[in-house]
Amino acid sequence: MLISSKREDASEHRLSQRAGVASTLDMAPISEEAWIEVIQKMDAVYADLVHHQVELERKNAALEDAQQFIGGVLGAMTDVLIVCDRAGQIERVNAALERLTGKSEADMIGLPLAILFAQESRPVIERLAGKLNDSPPIADHEVALLDETGHATPLAMNCSARYDHRGNVQGFVLIGRPVGELRRAYESLNIAHSELRQAQRQLVVSEKMAAMGRLVAGVAHELNNPISFVFGNMHALKRYGERLTQYLQAIDEGGSPEELQVLRTRLKIDRVLADITPLVEGTLEGAERVSEIVQDLRRFSSTQSEAADTFDLARVVRTAVSWVVKAARTKPTVVFDMPETLDVVGRKGPVHQIIVNLVQNAVDVMADIEEPRLDISAHVKDGIAAVVVRDHGPGIAKDATARIFEPFFTTKKIGEGTGLGLYVSYGLAEELGGKLEAANHPDAGAVFTLRLSVKEAGHEG
């Protein structure tokens, strides 16, 4: 009982001190108000303790969550991660390194970092601690890490300093990815890029073949005129040849001058001789025109890249328009605004294909127009060739403006278009270092403008 009494006295003494009451053996009895004040202060102290306890538990829970989150991130990483102190001793590693080396984190903590690497890479690793204050951090340095079999695995390494909350260097963090993975990723990327380029080339070829199918009638009409001209001239030359042969035979047989003169007049030899040169020249011109059309066709359908050369841009525009319009059901009135000849240096084939596609698109959108009209201009200024194709159709819808050059996008009915013409033209323009733009004309219709960097013939300097 004595011990219990002493404890009660001690408790009462501490209680009196917290309540601000003097603790003496001969103090006066405590009033009721003083006891109430003491109890209130004790309640406040207890509430404060409870609040601090709750806050501490909350912070502990947040800290635990953060540790679990960091652990989860480290465990999910496929790249190797190693945390070291200033001396290069390992403090922490992630699961990727454990899998690669076949060692547990517990076995590696405290080891020198260099011991994990092949002999030829150790000098580089050992110098890391001396470069902690270097800026920028070490990046993409290739080293050889020893795997679980002891073989060297190439590693693309990044290393940077680790700081405490005061900004003092505490060590460094090394992150690395096996170079084999990077090489496989690059190879996969290259394969994907090659496949994409191949697909784009196939799209260009497909659109060319589709365009050729649409242009067959127009090209046949273009060929028909000079071929018919050549045929007509050749038949005339054949008749003239027969007359000349008959007249020369009469000369060889020794006919009298009077007889020869009568025969010469009857066979119209003077007229034949006068006509031969124009007939031959016309035949050659027709043959050259046929050759030009065939060459244009070969160039248009070719899948091979051609070198830059001098060509007449105005002629290319007229040829493209002629091919399309003569093959189309819709026959628009075509108004040209360009010089008779416009010689430039560039790649003729792609330019021809772009203009064919633009004209074909313009003709197609005017299928239901009562009086279709096509305005085409071509000019060169300051090394920039501009070809403008304007139709008098309904124009480009607002929701189609942003997608007009997308592959397979078309406003035509099913079966009436591939949706590749403008897409291919846009790509060809970029390939030529130029630009293809689309807009609506203030008065009516759509306007497509092709701009190309070219050299005017005679100013190649």
Secondary structure, 3 states (H helix, E strand, C coil): CHHHHHHHHHHHHHHHHHCCCCCCCCCCCCCHHHHHHHHHHHHHHHHHHHHHHHHHHHHHHHHHHHHHHHHHHHHHCCCEEEEEECCCEEEEECHHHHHHHCCCHHHHCCCEHHHHECHHHHHHHHCCHHHCCCCCCEEEEEEEEECCCCCEEEEEEEEEEEECCCCCEEEEEEEEEEHHHHHHHHHHHHHHHHHHHHHHHHHHHHHHHHHHHHHHHHHHHHHHHHHHHHHHHHHHHHHHHHHHHHHHHHHHCCCCHHHHHHHHHHCCHHHHHHHHHHHHHHHHHHHHHHHHHHHHHHHHHCCCCCCCEEEEHHHHHHHHHHHHHHHCCCCCEEEEECCCCCEEEECHHHHHHHHHHHHHHHHHHCCCCCCCEEEEEEEEECCEEEEEEEECCCCCCHHHHHHCCCCCCCCCCCCCCCCCHHHHHHHHHHHCCCEEEEEECCCCCEEEEEEEECEECCCCC
